[in-house]
Amino acid sequence: MATAQELQDKYEPRPDPQSLTSNPPDNSSSGVDYEPHPEKSIKVTPERQHIVHAITSLYSGSASEKDMQVYSQEAIYDDPWSYCDTRYKIAGQWYGIPKMMASSKTLKTEIVKSTPTELIFKMQQEYTPRVVHFSKPVNSLISLTLDENEKVKYHKDMWNQKDYNHEGLGKIMKTLNGDQLTKITRPPGTL
């Protein structure tokens, strides 16, 4: 069994947001545009389309064991708030969406890269928290590293053009969130 550090070293994607988001809006000072343009999406195999569908279903609150099967047992999920180093901990994130959000829906996606080991797409997700009931669309760049069985080994969700730091207090907070959320969300132990 690989350690989280070994998985991160081997599978962490390092996408170049500027080259992958080549349609920046006039008001983008960074030259990065995470807003999806579905008409520009590249064609992928049905198997790859299934992976995108399962991931967007999870973002939309499916919290299903079937959708979770796109992840390898040993996988990492990495976003600005969480760092999860097993499929079970990743499930903790997805099983939390229906508990925290009145709704979460994928508005649009654009697949920007597909190689034998990578699948990268832009996604616009609309979140409506249970407490506030104010909807907010969020654009992000989703980078998936796949193993030889087409299972997700590393899932990186970038909300801005900067890559994540895996050091210091930020890493501690992200890991703590990833490690503890399963106690609240209680995903099935079979994951």
Salt bridges, closest charged atoms under 4 A:
GLU12 OE1 - ARG14 NH2 2.89
GLU12 OE2 - LYS156 NZ 2.82
GLU12 OE2 - HIS166 ND1 3.72
ASP33 OD2 - HIS37 NE2 3.21
GLU35 OE2 - LYS108 NZ 2.89
ASP78 OD2 - HIS166 NE2 2.67
ASP78 OD1 - LYS174 NZ 2.63
ASP85 OD1 - LYS89 NZ 2.88
GLU110 OE1 - LYS122 NZ 3.32
GLU118 OE1 - LYS113 NZ 3.06
GLU126 OE1 - LYS105 NZ 3.70
GLU150 OE1 - ARG48 NE 2.92
ASP163 OD2 - ARG14 NH1 3.00
ASP163 OD1 - LYS156 NZ 2.54
ASP179 OD1 - LYS89 NZ 2.77
